[in-house]
Amino acid sequence: MITVYAISSKVKKYVYVGLTSNLEDRLNRHNSGYERTTRPYRPFDVIFTKGFSTRLEAREFEKYLKTTTGKRKILGT
């Protein structure tokens, strides 16, 4: 199963959307500073997850969540 996820920085106003087959490992990588893109915004909390059976479906939904409309859906605004 592929998971589309959104994480929110605990210290700055920043939301990151991604996909993974191992959410626990991926969150640890973000919080440990291994990911250059999210390093300045750590630590993170998971604020959204949704599972998909194929990577293609997950990628399409991830692209939607990265739009303004998609981020509003995640944040409830």
C-alpha positions as CSV (number, residue, x, y, z in Angstrom):
1,M,0.0,0.0,0.0
2,I,1.2,3.5,-0.8
3,T,0.3,6.3,1.6
4,V,-0.1,10.0,0.7
5,Y,0.7,12.1,3.7
6,A,0.8,15.7,4.9
7,I,3.1,16.8,7.7
8,S,3.0,20.1,9.5
9,S,5.9,21.8,11.1
10,K,5.6,22.3,14.9
11,V,7.7,25.5,14.8
12,K,6.9,27.3,11.5
13,K,4.0,27.7,9.2
14,Y,4.9,24.9,6.7
15,V,3.0,21.9,5.3
16,Y,4.7,19.2,3.3
17,V,2.9,16.7,1.1
18,G,4.4,13.4,0.0
19,L,3.9,9.7,-0.6
20,T,5.6,6.6,0.8
21,S,5.2,2.9,1.3
22,N,6.6,3.2,4.9
23,L,5.1,6.2,6.7
24,E,6.9,5.6,10.0
25,D,10.3,5.5,8.4
26,R,9.6,8.5,6.2
27,L,8.4,10.6,9.2
28,N,11.6,9.6,11.0
29,R,13.7,10.8,8.0
30,H,11.9,14.2,8.0
31,N,12.3,14.7,11.7
32,S,15.9,13.5,11.8
33,G,17.0,16.1,9.1
34,Y,17.8,13.6,6.3
35,E,15.5,15.4,3.9
36,R,17.0,18.6,2.7
37,T,13.7,20.1,1.7
38,T,12.1,19.8,5.2
39,R,15.2,20.1,7.4
40,P,14.7,23.8,8.3
41,Y,11.1,23.2,9.4
42,R,11.5,20.2,11.7
43,P,10.0,18.7,13.9
44,F,6.8,17.6,12.2
45,D,3.4,16.1,13.1
46,V,1.4,14.0,10.6
47,I,-1.9,15.9,9.8
48,F,-3.3,13.8,7.0
49,T,-2.9,10.3,5.5
50,K,-4.7,8.3,2.8
51,G,-3.8,4.9,1.5
52,F,-3.9,3.8,-2.1
53,S,-3.4,0.4,-3.8
54,T,-1.3,1.7,-6.7
55,R,1.5,4.3,-6.9
56,L,-0.2,5.9,-9.9
57,E,-3.4,6.6,-7.9
58,A,-1.3,7.9,-5.0
59,R,0.8,10.2,-7.2
60,E,-2.3,11.7,-8.8
61,F,-3.8,12.4,-5.3
62,E,-0.5,13.8,-4.1
63,K,-0.4,16.2,-7.0
64,Y,-3.9,17.4,-6.2
65,L,-3.0,18.0,-2.5
66,K,-0.1,20.2,-3.6
67,T,-2.6,22.6,-5.2
68,T,-4.1,25.5,-3.3
69,T,-7.5,23.7,-3.3
70,G,-5.9,20.5,-2.0
71,K,-4.0,22.2,0.8
72,R,-7.3,23.9,1.9
73,K,-8.8,20.4,2.1
74,I,-6.0,19.2,4.4
75,L,-6.1,22.3,6.6
76,G,-9.8,22.6,6.7
77,T,-9.9,26.2,5.5
